[in-house]
Amino acid sequence: MRILVLNAGSSTLKAGVFDMPSPQPLLELTLDGGAPDDAALDLVEHRLADAGIGAQTLDAVAHRVAHGGPQLREATRIDDAVEREIERAALWVPQHNPVALAGIRLARRRWPGLPQVAVFDTAFHATLPDHAALYAVPKTWRDAGVRRYGFHGMSHAHVMEAAAAALDRDARTLRVVSCHLGSGASVCAIDHGRSVDTTMGLTALEGLMMGTRSGDVDPGAVLFALRHLGLTSAEVERALYEDSGLKALSGTSGDLREVERRAAEGHDDAQTALRAYAYRVRKAIGGYAAAMGGIDVLAFTGGAGENSAALRRRIVDGLGFLGIRLDEDRNTTYRPAEMAVASLQPDHAPVAVLAVHAQEQAVIAREAQAALGVGRVAASAPVAMPVAVSAHHVHLTQETVERLFGVDHELQVRQPLTQPGFWAAEETVSVVGPRSRLERVRVLGPCRGRNQIELSRTEAIKLGLDAPLRLSGHLDGTPEVTLIGPAGSVRTDGAIVAQRHLHLSPADAARLGVEDGQEIDLELDTPRATVLRHVALRLAEDAVLEVHLDTDEANAAGLSGDAEGVLRRCHGCAAHLRGIHSTTAHCAPTDQGARHDPT
């Protein structure tokens, strides 16, 4: 599939052509000038023709759009209704969405026969939990769409994927802090493959100090400027977007290269600006490491993040307590044009420090292909998959079993589960959290190498836990509970909300046209027709095809099981494959058997 990517900015139009699924562009170009117009698209077509790429050979056009607003939370094929939503979202980013919308309308008129797809910078952050996304403002504001959306999503998604590939790890096993540093800048916390926090919010003003943008400012300062400095709202907005940040503090320029040059010459304000810039990035890194319960990867991308060794050094200095250190030779010799990903940490350092060459255009093309659903399902006919509801349960180590039920105690089989080799035990435990407790929670066998407590989101909230959404076996940084049995109690970490998943064999995968390391979208044929996104694949040679949901998800879809027990098969409903997503996953679960967890 051949996709033309258009990334329209206020002063440039970037374009690229990709033959999917290859991430390498057939052609990339940047046109300087104002907002896109017919003359700019004429020039794009001429450049394509010079490269032997005629418009008639294109299959789709993909557009980068900064803000999707509350409704557009994934890449979407463009129609008139989508255009209207993009226009509404321009309320939050008047400098960005109108320019993208102009490019979209031009392209739809010029190439009316080609599918057009909008890919949103905010989409990657649609997974932010409410405690990170919500502002403490009146409900009427929140109902109007005031919340944290985040930006640079395509860049942060690429960093996650590039880091996983470079380290030969599953992205869903990593805690990544991604630093996109350029004229705009943001830091993102990516916890086991999901964006869980990011410094930008409702608009691209929140967060870090940037080239000409202020970053975080006390809202009272804005009120002061309006009331006592005699500024209009338009003047305040212009000041915060265009006359703040590095430009304001340095008194020289918003260009980091110029500020660094002046600082090296001894310019006091430039030196202060650099210290402030690095300090705020460092503070965000530390905060996000705390939010995720640790950090495995610190990555730098964007114009400044990739090209300024001095900036990386300033930021990392002082983060040694987190295990983050730089190898100065590697740091100073990295060249983005020569290497897509480079490791900058000393050998055997506990945290990988990476420089990642930005490839947002390739991400846009891939997301557009996924939105169009082209070439993603190999099955000649829809495959109906059985669905089961997984109630709360625990997996225990043998040591924990003996502490809860007595020395030399062995779990007793109550009933086998669908997946071969797994069973529900006769034994149950009490699970105690900070606020309340759950009684008679079933133990599943056989024993594991780590304790794991699987809850629904509702149950986690009831217990007073901030349990993360995780795949089974991915337990680092999870909250603690107390388990109580007839012979004693154990305080243990391992509380998670299990990610929805599909068990399947290699033969099932071939029939569905999917591969290990992907996630899929499923459509449920249920009383409440529901689409489930990001369903993880759990491949095993002897696996039985079955979708597993927790009780919250089942209730939302109107499902009920046919029997009591920890795993209840739903009759009269089925799931059908709707779409496939690559996650750059190289499965490396933290516990033997975790990939084959039956629930």
N, C-alpha and C positions, 0 to 999 in steps of 0.2 A: 504494500500500500504506500503510495507516494503522497506525502503531506507537505504543503507549504505552510510554514509558521510565520506569522506576522506579530511583531512585538512593537506596538506603536507607543512612543513616548512624546513628551512635549517638544523635544528638540531633535530626536532621532527616530528613524524607522529601521528596526532590525528585521531581517528576513532570513529564513533558512529553509532548505528542502531536504527531507529525509525519506529514504526508502525503508519503511518499517519492515521488520523490527530493528534494523541496524541503528545504533545511536550515533553513527558517524554521518555528518551532513554531506550531501552531494554538493551543496553550495551554501555559503553564508555571506551576508553583506550587510553593511550599515550605511544608511543614507542620512546625512545631516540636513537639518531644515526644521520647519515648524510641524504642526499637526499634519497627518497624512492627507494627501489630496490625489486627484486623478493623475497629476504629473508624476507623483512619487510611485504610484502603481504602474504607470507606463514604464518608468525606469526599472522597476522590479522585473516586469515582463521582458524588457530588453536584456537585462543581465541574465535572466533564466535562458532566454533564447541563445545568447552567446555561449552558454554552458551546455547547449544541446537539450535543454529542458523546456519543452513547449507547454503552454497552459493546458493543452488537450491531454497531456500525460499525467496531470495531477488528479488525485482522487479525493482530496479534501483540503480545506484551509482551516488552520487552527490559530486562534487569537488569544494572546495573553491579556487577561483583564485583572486589574488590581483587586477589586472588591466585588464579591458576589452577594453581599447583604445577607439577611437572615434566611432567604429562600434558596439561593443557588450555592450549594455546598459541595458540589462535585462538577467535574467537567461535563458540559451539557451542549447538545446540539442546539444551534441557534434558530429560533423562529421569532415572530413578532413579540410574543409574550416574554421570551427571554430578553430581548432587547429592552423591553419596558422595565424589567427587573434590574438590568444593568444600569439603566438610567436612574432608577430610584436609588440604587446604591451609590450613585455619584454624590448624593447628599453628604456622604462620609469622606469621599476622596475627590473633591471637585478638580484637583489638579491632574487626576489620572483617568478615571472612568470615561469622561467625555471624549478624551483623545482616543482611547481604545474603541469607543462606540463609533466614532467617526470612521475609523479604519474598518470596522465591521460592516457598516452600511455601504461604504465604497466597495468592499469586496463582494458583498451580496449582490450589488447591482452589476458589477463587472463580470462575475462568474456565477450566474444564477443557477447553473446546473450542478455546482459543486456543494457538497455538504459543508457547512461552516460550524465550527465547534469553539465555544468559549471555555478557556481553561483559567481557573481563578487562583490568584495568589493566596486567597484566604482558605481554600479548600483543605489544604493539608492540616490546618488547625481546627477543622470541624470536630476533632476528637478531644478538644480541651474540655476537661470536666468543669462542672458548674462552679466549683469553688475557685477555679482559676479564671473562668470566663466572665463571671458576673461582677459588675460594679455595684457598690453599696449605695445605690441611688434610688429614688422613688420608683415604685412599680410602674407608674405611668410612663416613665422614661424607658424602663426595660421593655415594656410592652411595645414601645415604638421602635425597638431594635437597638437600643443602647446597650452594648455589651462588648467584650473584647473579641475581635475576630482574628487579629494577627496578619502578618504579611510575609513576603519572601518565602512563601510556602513551597514553591517549586525548587528554590535553591536549597532549602533545608531538607526537602525530600531527597534531592540528589546527593546531598552530603551523607544522609543516612545510608543510602544504597551504596555509595562509593566506599564508605567506611566499612560496611559489612563485607563487600567484595574484597577490599584490600586486606582485611584481617581474616578472610575465609571463615566468617562467622554468620550466623543467622541474625538479621537485623532485630529479630524479636528476642534476642538474648542480650542486647546491648543497651547501656544507658549512655546516650550521646548528648553532649552540649555542642550545638552548632552555632558558630559565630559568622554571620554574614555582615562583612564590614566594607562599606563603600560610601558613596555620597549619602545613601540611606543605609541604616544599620539596624540589625536586630540579632538577638540571641534566642535560641530555641532549645527547650528541654525535650528530648525525644526518648521516651521511656519504653523500651521493649517494642520499638516499631511504631509508636504513637506519639504525636505531638501532645504534650500535657501542659506546657506553658510556653509563652513567648513574650518578648518585651514590648512589641507593638500591640496596639489594642484596637479600639474602635476606628482610629485613623492611623496614618503612618507618622504621626507626631509623637506618640507615646514611646517611652522607653529610653534607649541610649541617646546620648548626645551624638549628633550627626554632622555632616559637612556644613549645612546651613540651617538645619532643623534643631529645635531646642531639646527634644527629648522630654523627660519628665520635668514638669513645672508645677508648683503649687497652684491649683486653680484660683487661689486667692490673688496670685500675681496678675492673672488675667483680669480679674475684677478690679484690681487696683489700677491697671492700665486704662481700663474703660472709664472708671469713675474719676480718677485723679490726674491722669496724664492727658485726658481729653482725646484719646484715640477712638476711632470707630472700630466696629468688629472686623471690618475688612482690613484695616490697618494692623490690628493685632494679629490677624491670621497671616498676613503677609510677613510681619516681623518674625513670627514663630517658624514659618516655613522657609523664609528666604534670607533672613538677617540674623540668625541665631547660630547655635552650635559652634563648631570650630571657627567659623568666620567671626562670630561675635567675641569669643574669648581670646582668640589670637590677635584680633585687630588687623589681620592680614588677608586671609583667604579661607574659603571652605574646602580647598583642595589639600588633602593630607600631605601630598608631596611638597607643596609650597610651605606648609606649616612646619614640616620636618626640616626643610632646608633653612628656614629662618631660625628655628630653634637651635640647629647646629651652629649658627652664626652668633648665638648668645642672646637672641631676642627673648626677653623675660615672659611676655604675654604668650608667645608661641610655646614656650616650654611649659607654662601653666596649662595651656589648652591641651597639650599632649598628655600631661599627667592626669588631667580631669577625664579625658577621653578613655585612657587605659584603665583608670580606676573604676569607671562605671561599667565597663565591659567585665573587668575582674570581679566586681561585686555581683553582677548577674550570673557569672559562671559559678561562683560559690553558692549563691542562692539556689540555683537549679540543681547543683550536686546535692544539696541538702534536701530539696524537694523530691528527688528521685532515690534518696537513700544511698547515694554513691555515684561514681562516674567511671565509665570504662574508656570513653573516647572524648577528647576535646578536638574540635575541628575548626579550621579557619577557611573561609571562602570569600568571594567578592573581590572587587578591585584592590582594596587596601589589605584585606585579610590574606589574599594570595601573594601580594607583591611587596609588602613592607615587613621585612625581617625585624626591623627596629620596633615596629608596633607590636608584633607578636611577642618579642622579648619583654617589652614594657608590661604587657598584659599578664604573661605567665609568671613574671617575677613576683614572688609572694604566695604562689599557689602550691608550693612544695608540700604543705601539710596535707594536701589532697592526693599526693603522689604525682603531681603534674610538674614535669621538668622538661627543659629543652636541651637538645644537643646543639650547641651553638654552630658547629661546622655545618650540620645538616640544615639548620635554620637559615643560615646566610647563603648557602649555595643552591637552595631550591629555586627553580625557574618554572613557572606554570606552563610555559609553552613546551617544555621538554618532558614533563611528567604530569599525568592527570591527578595522581595522588602520591603524596610523599609523607613518610614517617619522619617526624622531627624530634622524637624523644630519644634519650639514650637507650641502648640495648637493655632489656630486662626491666625497664621502667613499668610500674603497675598500670599507668594510664597511657594509652596511645594518644599522641599529639599529631594531628594530621593537617596538612595543607591540601585542599581539594580545589582543583580547577573547575570553575563554574561551567555547567552545561545545561542551563535552563531551557534552551531551545529544544534539546532532545527530550527533556521531561515533558514539555508542552506537546510535542508530537506523539509521545507514547500515551499520554493521557487522552489526547484526541482520538487516537486509534481505539483505546479502550471504551471511550464514550460511544463510538460508532459501532462497537461490537463486531468489527470486521476481522475475520480470520481467527476468532478466539475459541470457537467450539467445533470440535471435529466430529462429534456424534452426528450421525445422519438423521436421527430421530430423538426427540426429547427423552431423557432418562428420568423416570420417577424414582425418587429416593425416599425411603422410609424415614420418619422423624420420631425421635424419642426425647422425653423430658427428663433431665437429670436433676434430682433433688440434692439438697446439701449433703455432704459426706466428707469423710476424712481418710487420708492415706497415712499410715504410721510406719515408723521404723520398728524393728524388732525390739530395740532397747526401750522405746516408748511403750510398746505393747506390754512389756514386762513391768514397767513402772506403774502402768494404769491397771493391769489385770493380774499381776502376780508373777513371781520369778518362774521362768521356764514356760510361761503361758504361750500357747500358740492359737492363732485365730482359727475359729471354726466356720466352715463353709455353710452359709444359709441358703444361697441360690446362685447359680452361675449367671453371668451377664452375657450380653450378646457377643462381645468381642472375646475370642478364644483366650483362655488362660486367666480371666479375671472374674472375680466373684464378690458378692456382698457377704459380709461376715455376720455371724450371730451377734457379735459384740456392738455396743453403742457407747458413746461418750457424751458428756456435757461439754459445750463450748462456751467459755465465759469471756466476754469482752468488757471494756470500760463501763458500759451502760447497762447491759443486760446479758442474758444467757439463752442458749438454745439447748433443749434437752433431747436425748435419745437420737443423737446424730449417728448415722450408720457408718461403720468402718468398712472400707473396701480392701480386698486382698488381691495379690500377695503384698507382703511388706515392701517398703521402699527404702531408698537411701536417705531420704529427708521426709520430715512430716509436712503434709499439705492439707489445708482446710479449704474446701471449695464451697463458696456461699453465693447466693444471689446478691445483687446490689442492695435490695431492700433489706435483706438480713444483715448485711454488713453495716448499713446505717443503723439498724436497730441495736446492734452490738456496740456501736460507737467506733467503728473501724473505718479507716480510709483504705480499703482493700483495693489494690490495683487490678486492672483488667489484664490478665496474663494467660499464656498457654501453660498447660500443665507442665510442671517441672522447672519453670522459670521463676525462682523463688527469692532471688537476691533482693534485699531491701523491702521485703514484705512485712506487714505489721504482726505483732505478737498477740496470742490469745492464751488462755489457760484451758487445758484439757483435763477433765476430771473423770476418773473411772472408779470402779469399786475398790481398788487397792491403793490408789494414790492419785496425784496430779502432776502435770508437766506444764511448764511455761515454755512456749515455742513460737517461733515465727512461722511463716508459710501460709497466711490467710490471703486468698486471692478470689477474684470474680473470674471464673473461667471464660475464656474467649470461645464463642460459638465455633463449632468445628464439624468436619465431616470425616468419618472413618472410611477408608477405601483401600482396596488392594491395587497393585500395579495394573492388573487387568481392568479394574474399574476406571483407573486414571486414563488408560489408553482409550477406553470407550467414551469417556467424557471429553477427551482432548485436553487434559490438564496435566501439570507436572508438579513434582514435589518442589516446595519453595514458592508456591503461588497461593493466593487467596481468591475466593470466588464469591459471586453474588448469587443468592438463591431466591426464587419466588415460591412462597408457600401457597399451596392450594388448600386453603383453610376457610372457616367461617368468616374470618377477617383477613382478606387477602393481604399478605405482607411480603415485602422485599427485605431480605437480610443481606447486608453488605459485610465484606471482610470476614467471610467464613474461612477459617484455617483448614488446610488439608492435613490429615494425619495418615500417612501411608504406612502400611505394614503388609507383609507377604500374605498373612492369613486373616487380614481384616475383613469384617462384614460391613457392607455398604450401609451407612446409617448416619443421619444428621443428629447432633446432640445440642439441645438448647437448655438453658436453665429455666427455672420456674417463672421468673419475671418475663422472659422473652416468650415463653409459652402462653402465659396469661394475656400478654399484649396481642398475640396472634389468635386468641380464642381457642387454644388447644387444651385438651385434657387427655390424661393417660387412661389405659384400660385396666390397670391393676395397681395395687399398692406396691411400694418398693422404691429403691433408690433410683431406678431407671425404668420409666414407664413408656411403652410403645404407644404411639397415637394411631388409632385406626380412623379411616375416612379422611386422611390428609396425606399429602406428599409434597416434596420439594423438587423444583426443577431448576437446572442450571440457567442462569441469566447472563453472567459475565465473569470474566477472569481478570485478576490483577497480579502483576509480578511484584514480589516483595524482596527480591534479591536475597532470598533466604538460603543459607547453607546450614541445614538443621544440625545443631549441636546442643541438644538438651542437657540440662544440668544434672539429670538423674536418669539412670538406666531404666528404660521402660516408659519414660515420659512421653515419647512420641506415640506410644500405643495405648495411652490412657483411655479406658473405655468410657469415661464420662466427662 
